[in-house]
Amino acid sequence: MSETIIDIKNAVVSYRENVALQGVSLRVKAGEFVGIIGPNGAGKTTLLTVVNGLGRLLSGQVKVLGHRLVPGNGRSLRKKVGYVAQVQNIDPRMPMNVREVVMIGRYGRLGLLSRPGGRDWEVVDEMLELVGMSHLARRPIGHLSGGEQQRVAIARCLAQEPELFLLDEPTASLDWKAQTDILELVREVHEARTLTTLFVTHDLGCLPVACDRVVLMKAGQIWGEGRPADLLTSENLSHLYDMPVAEVEKRRAENIPV
């Protein structure tokens, strides 16, 4: 039986007057690829924040990689957790090249005051090769396309050599071709690095086909979880997105984001 990597029990998280998570419980086993979907404001990003050791619980318990999260111990956990967010706008004048940006991922292990050695640069080059960006290693980071920048972000995350791979809307703002390429890359990375992966998206069309399990979130709660083939029915999506079944089916047939 696979080891439980994430164990969340009745987690409640609030930002001022808004309750972002309402009694959420979730278990994820080693090596799983879990997709987390739902409309904007469902609590998906907050769930990743909790797993990453940054969420402040009002109540409940969270164990990640065998360690119960309490105030103050999230920093050591984050050395083992890689996080990739949406593509960010980068100033073309930023004086860093791709290889230097990926090295930033090593500082989670090294510490900000340490100098990278030969082994660290070897890891950086290995991850650039894995994401298909070796040929652009010396290119200024601000001179890349959105899809290329996201490949670099994934390489930077992997340079940390994480055990957990968290992705928060990583294909948002990318064109269709770049989205498809990033989804395929995420699958390849998950398999090549034998990671445990959580992939958040509000767009059903951007849910990787490699997902072992999907978690449906709405209004700060987990509404359902299970195998994609069982859970992603038009009726369930209609309820999740507050949309008539006929409209859901039309959008899926025309490949329009739900």
C-alpha positions in Angstrom: 0.0 0.0 0.0 1.3 3.5 -1.0 2.3 5.9 1.7 0.0 8.8 2.5 1.8 12.0 1.5 -0.9 14.5 2.2 -3.5 14.0 5.0 -5.9 17.0 5.6 -8.7 16.6 8.2 -11.5 19.1 8.6 -9.4 22.1 7.6 -10.9 25.5 8.0 -9.2 28.6 6.6 -10.5 32.2 6.6 -9.3 35.4 5.1 -10.9 38.2 7.2 -14.7 37.7 6.9 -14.4 35.2 4.0 -14.1 31.5 4.7 -11.9 30.0 2.0 -12.0 26.4 3.2 -14.9 24.9 5.1 -14.0 21.6 6.8 -12.0 20.2 3.9 -10.6 16.7 4.2 -8.3 15.1 1.6 -5.8 12.3 1.5 -3.2 11.8 -1.3 -0.9 8.9 -1.6 2.7 8.8 -2.9 2.9 8.9 -6.7 -0.7 10.0 -7.3 -1.6 12.6 -9.9 -4.6 14.5 -8.6 -6.5 17.2 -10.6 -8.4 19.8 -8.5 -11.1 21.6 -10.5 -13.9 24.0 -9.8 -15.0 27.6 -10.5 -13.0 30.7 -9.5 -13.3 31.3 -5.8 -13.8 27.6 -5.0 -10.8 27.4 -2.6 -8.5 25.5 -4.9 -5.5 27.8 -4.5 -6.1 28.0 -0.8 -5.9 24.2 -0.6 -2.5 24.3 -2.3 -1.4 27.0 0.0 -2.2 24.8 3.0 -0.3 21.9 1.5 2.6 24.2 0.9 2.8 25.1 4.6 1.6 28.7 4.2 -2.0 28.5 5.2 -3.2 29.6 8.6 -5.7 27.1 9.9 -8.6 28.2 12.1 -9.2 24.5 12.9 -8.4 21.1 11.6 -5.1 19.2 11.0 -2.7 18.9 8.1 0.1 16.4 7.7 2.4 16.6 4.7 5.2 14.2 4.0 4.7 12.8 7.5 5.0 16.1 9.3 2.1 17.8 11.1 1.9 21.4 10.1 2.0 23.9 13.0 2.9 27.6 12.9 6.6 27.9 12.3 7.5 24.6 10.7 6.3 25.3 7.2 9.7 26.6 6.0 11.5 23.2 6.3 8.6 21.5 4.5 8.8 23.9 1.6 12.2 22.6 0.8 10.5 19.4 -0.3 7.6 21.1 -2.1 7.8 22.5 -5.6 5.3 25.1 -6.7 4.4 26.5 -10.2 1.9 29.3 -10.6 0.4 31.1 -13.6 2.7 32.7 -16.2 3.9 36.1 -14.9 4.7 39.1 -17.0 8.5 39.6 -17.0 10.2 42.8 -17.9 12.3 42.2 -21.0 15.0 44.3 -19.4 15.4 41.9 -16.5 19.1 41.1 -16.3 18.9 37.3 -15.8 19.2 34.5 -18.3 17.2 31.3 -18.3 20.0 29.2 -16.6 20.3 31.8 -13.8 16.5 31.8 -13.2 16.5 28.0 -12.9 19.3 28.2 -10.3 17.0 30.2 -8.0 15.2 26.9 -7.4 18.4 25.5 -5.8 18.4 28.2 -3.1 15.5 26.5 -1.4 18.0 23.8 -0.5 21.2 25.8 -0.3 20.0 28.8 1.6 20.1 32.4 0.3 23.6 33.0 1.6 25.2 29.9 0.1 27.1 29.8 -3.2 26.0 27.2 -5.8 28.7 24.6 -6.6 29.3 22.3 -9.6 26.6 19.8 -8.5 24.0 22.6 -8.3 24.7 23.7 -11.9 24.6 20.1 -13.0 21.1 19.8 -11.5 20.1 23.1 -13.3 21.3 21.8 -16.6 19.6 18.4 -16.1 16.2 20.1 -15.5 16.7 22.4 -18.5 17.2 19.3 -20.6 14.1 17.7 -19.1 11.9 20.6 -20.0 13.4 21.1 -23.4 15.0 24.5 -22.7 18.7 23.7 -22.9 19.1 25.5 -26.3 17.8 28.7 -24.7 19.8 28.5 -21.4 21.6 31.8 -22.2 18.6 33.7 -23.4 17.3 36.6 -21.2 14.3 35.4 -19.4 12.2 38.4 -20.5 12.7 37.5 -24.1 10.8 34.2 -24.0 7.3 33.4 -25.0 4.7 32.6 -22.3 5.0 28.9 -23.0 8.8 29.0 -22.8 8.7 31.0 -19.6 6.4 28.4 -18.1 8.9 25.7 -19.0 11.5 27.6 -17.2 9.3 28.0 -14.2 8.8 24.2 -14.1 12.6 23.7 -14.4 13.2 26.1 -11.6 10.7 24.2 -9.4 12.4 20.9 -10.3 15.8 22.2 -9.5 14.7 22.2 -5.9 14.4 18.4 -6.3 10.9 18.3 -4.6 8.9 15.3 -3.5 5.6 17.2 -4.1 4.7 19.0 -7.3 2.0 21.7 -7.0 0.7 23.5 -10.1 -1.8 26.4 -9.8 -3.4 27.2 -13.1 -0.1 26.7 -15.0 -1.7 26.9 -18.4 -3.8 30.1 -17.8 -3.1 32.9 -20.3 -1.3 30.5 -22.7 -2.5 29.8 -26.3 -3.9 26.4 -27.2 -0.6 25.0 -28.5 1.3 26.2 -25.5 -1.3 24.8 -23.1 -1.2 21.4 -24.9 2.6 21.3 -24.7 2.7 22.3 -21.0 0.1 19.6 -20.1 2.2 17.0 -21.9 5.4 18.2 -20.1 3.7 18.0 -16.7 2.8 14.4 -17.4 6.3 13.6 -18.5 7.8 15.3 -15.4 5.4 13.5 -13.1 6.4 10.1 -14.5 10.2 10.8 -15.0 10.7 12.2 -11.5 8.2 9.8 -9.7 6.5 12.8 -8.1 3.2 13.2 -6.2 1.4 15.9 -8.2 -1.6 18.2 -7.5 -2.8 20.2 -10.5 -5.3 23.0 -10.0 -7.4 24.5 -12.8 -10.8 26.1 -13.3 -10.8 25.1 -17.0 -11.8 21.5 -17.6 -10.1 21.5 -21.0 -6.8 22.0 -19.2 -7.1 19.1 -16.9 -4.3 16.6 -17.7 -5.4 13.2 -19.0 -2.8 11.7 -16.7 -4.8 12.4 -13.6 -5.5 9.3 -11.5 -8.1 11.1 -9.5 -10.0 14.4 -9.7 -11.3 16.5 -6.8 -14.3 18.8 -7.4 -14.3 22.0 -5.3 -17.0 24.6 -4.8 -17.6 27.4 -2.3 -14.6 26.3 -0.1 -15.7 22.6 0.1 -14.8 19.4 -1.6 -18.0 18.5 -3.5 -16.8 15.2 -4.9 -13.7 13.1 -5.7 -13.0 10.0 -7.8 -11.8 8.7 -11.1 -12.2 11.3 -14.0 -14.3 8.9 -16.0 -16.8 8.5 -13.2 -16.9 12.1 -11.9 -16.7 14.3 -14.9 -20.2 13.9 -16.2 -22.3 16.7 -17.7 -24.7 16.5 -14.7 -21.9 16.9 -12.2 -20.3 19.7 -14.1 -23.6 21.4 -14.4 -23.9 21.5 -10.6 -20.3 22.4 -10.1 -20.4 25.4 -12.5 -24.0 26.4 -12.0 -24.7 25.9 -15.7 -27.5 24.0 -17.4 -26.6 20.5 -18.5 -27.3 21.4 -22.2 -24.9 24.3 -22.0 -22.2 22.1 -20.5 -22.6 19.5 -23.2 -22.5 22.2 -25.9 -19.3 23.7 -24.5 -17.6 20.3 -24.2 -18.6 19.4 -27.8 -17.2 22.7 -29.1 -14.1 22.5 -26.8 -15.1 25.7 -25.1 -13.8 26.1 -21.5 -16.5 25.1 -19.0 
